[in-house]
Amino acid sequence: MCASIKDAPAAAASSTSDERVKSYGRGAAILSVGIGVTGLVTYAYFALASHTLSSHDYGQITLLWSTIFIIVSVLYRPVEQMLSRTISDRDVRGQAGHEHLRVAVTIQLVLGVVFLIAALALHHPLKDNLLGGSSTLYWVLIGAVLGYAASYFARGFLAGHRRFPLYGGLVFMEAISRFMFALVVAVGIFSGQSVVALGMVAAPLLSLSVVPWAVRRSLKSEDPVAHDTDSHYVAELDAASAGEPSEEVEFTLSHGTGFAAAVLLIMISEQTFLNAGPLLVKATEGASGAAVAGFVFNALLIARAPLQLFQAIQTSILPSLTRMAVGGEDDPFRRSVRLTLSAVAVFGACVALGFLALGPWLMHVLFGGHHHYARGGLVVVAVGMGVYLSAATLNQAALAQGRARQACLAWVCTALAFVAYLAIPWGFHDKVLQVEFGYFGAASLLCTLLYLLYRRPVEAAG
């Protein structure tokens, strides 16, 4: 009888751990499907725009989109990640209050104001040099970036509270709203580049229509079972730790800024991985630099495109792993990380085999032109993509464990090493091949550093 009583908590804990791993997989699956559909709608937006606008006007639309995407990824994803982790952490600990939301709002407002000041100060370079002299595109750029400040705040809030269906609804509403602006031009209701571009401003604002649902469900305490389970688990931890109650630590602006700053540097490093190759090639190749840079950009799309889908998985990884890390559930934590790494390995292997068999033909069909895409180089990028996604998974594990500064150091050092490698003339006759091998090497270095961090006990992390 005594043994049975002693074994009961262990059995309950094992059942809870298994359920957490299953919940982790469900959250990733829901968001992956949602983001996948959203991606198709986004492609449809650009497909309609390309058929209804001139080549020049469509080129400016794609340039505007790329600029917006880079800016909002660097500026606002840190707050999204901070909110996602902090809400999950506080929920497991049973902490009340809204100071973490006030901190996040403050940081997001500061980032938005900094962007606005910089954009106004650079009015003429942005409008004339980047956007071809179009005032409409310039104001769309400003409006869209500011609109995404609220959108990314909402994403972090939804992810932290594990409202994954609503998160998927938000990004889907964003894509549909943008698509409708291209559609009305395609069917002839309106015409012109400006209407298509306005969809980029409307999309993040209209997507916020799901927020009232999230607030209403939060007020009604939609997930009492999960909350009770977390509270019960924390209570067991307290009972096992000599009966000493845990002290509730206030979440301050200093805490939030430190985490957000580390993730901001990680986002800058990520953009360095994706864009340093084409930019440096363009700067060093003289008259043919633009053409070669476009060639490099096409080759790195193998690495860039899967990141869009993986962002959905990252969104579900962080709050789920945070709950496990805070609850001291090391076994389900590591099983969940291994599950994601295994899925990434299978995906990367399939992509690499696909490019080994059809790579040059597929690139020619997709991008045309007279460039020759080396089969070996494409396979190297595909393998590097798998390694890079593995590093991104380990990065989320580090953030969940509160190791943002150490993860940031790994990213920044690797990004600097990548840029240094590209700047050194190694004697490659093919610049594209140099970038492809450099990407693979940098991804491998980053993954190794983050794996070493992952293997360290949490107590050893500074």
Salt bridges, closest charged atoms under 4 A:
ASP18 OD1 - ARG335 NH2 3.14
GLU19 OE2 - ARG26 NH2 2.80
ASP57 OD1 - HIS56 ND1 3.44
GLU80 OE1 - ARG77 NE 3.83
ASP89 OD2 - ARG85 NH1 3.62
ASP89 OD1 - ARG93 NE 2.68
ASP91 OD1 - HIS227 ND1 3.03
ASP91 OD2 - ARG323 NH2 2.37
GLU99 OE2 - ARG90 NH2 3.09
ASP128 OD2 - HIS124 ND1 3.74
ASP128 OD1 - LYS127 NZ 2.98
GLU174 OE1 - ARG155 NH2 2.56
GLU174 OE2 - ARG178 NH1 3.25
GLU222 OE1 - ARG163 NH1 2.70
GLU222 OE2 - ARG217 NH2 2.00
ASP223 OD2 - ARG162 NH2 3.20
ASP230 OD1 - ARG20 NH2 2.46
ASP230 OD2 - ARG323 NH1 2.23
GLU236 OE2 - HIS232 NE2 2.84
GLU270 OE1 - ARG77 NH1 3.87
GLU329 OE2 - ARG20 NE 2.67
ASP330 OD1 - ARG334 NE 3.17
ASP331 OD2 - ARG335 NE 3.21
